[in-house]
Amino acid sequence: MTFTDFEEKILIGLYQERTVFGVSDMLPFQDLVDKYGLDSQTGWLIEAQKNLLTQGLITGPRNGYNDQMALGLIAGPGMKLIEQRYGDKDGVGMILGPITAVRTGGGVRDTPTTEPSFLTLETGGLIELEGQNLAIDSTAWTGVSERLRADPIKVQNITTKIRELDQLVDGSGLTNTQVARVKAITESLVKLVESPEPEWEAIALLLRSPTLQTVLGLAGVTQLVLKIMFGIG
């Protein structure tokens, strides 16, 4: 597979997740690679994200610097492009077929859960704590950046909890490949949290990565970090 083919398949994957599976949040590109069995080389994910952002085909954070930080949500021009290339009078339908089901703490499924567990915030926002997709109501983000900027102790608590993931990995008996993937995510998380202007939405999404929750079963740790982030408890 050439890089050009890979980049287009990433866009197709984002289109399908939006239109077929109803995902309306940013997705890590690594999840698309795993789900659709895409051949990828080091550096392709972040390069594809930068190209698609530049072309206005997706939306997402612009401060990524490695593959684990490549994520996005297909934008209107991206959807139009896929529909023009692959659609007909009956629509687009499935272009890429998933090769694996999504593994979660509750088993294996191919579609998002219909019975999520939620935290309710004082602002009225909702945070989905379980399920395949990160689902955080838009009102939940109100004031998050300002509150955390004014409370460096909470930011330090978040960093500490993320570093605890590394300690769990070291004694988990995982393969070298699994350890490397998890530590790449935790390293990215720490750097994002410690950056001058943290993108908390991207951080929350990485915390919900299937790599963390499937490989390590870390729902409890990631939920705790989300609670700290949103000022719950």
Secondary structure as GFF3:
##gff-version 3
##sequence-region A 1 233
A	DSSP	alpha_helix	3	19	.	.	.	ID=ss1
A	DSSP	beta_strand	27	28	.	.	.	ID=ss2
A	DSSP	alpha_helix	29	36	.	.	.	ID=ss3
A	DSSP	alpha_helix	44	54	.	.	.	ID=ss4
A	DSSP	beta_strand	58	59	.	.	.	ID=ss5
A	DSSP	three_ten_helix	67	69	.	.	.	ID=ss6
A	DSSP	beta_strand	71	74	.	.	.	ID=ss7
A	DSSP	alpha_helix	76	86	.	.	.	ID=ss8
A	DSSP	beta_strand	102	104	.	.	.	ID=ss9
A	DSSP	beta_strand	107	109	.	.	.	ID=ss10
A	DSSP	beta_strand	118	120	.	.	.	ID=ss11
A	DSSP	beta_strand	126	128	.	.	.	ID=ss12
A	DSSP	three_ten_helix	138	141	.	.	.	ID=ss13
A	DSSP	alpha_helix	144	149	.	.	.	ID=ss14
A	DSSP	alpha_helix	152	170	.	.	.	ID=ss15
A	DSSP	alpha_helix	176	193	.	.	.	ID=ss16
A	DSSP	alpha_helix	200	207	.	.	.	ID=ss17
A	DSSP	alpha_helix	210	215	.	.	.	ID=ss18
A	DSSP	alpha_helix	219	229	.	.	.	ID=ss19
###
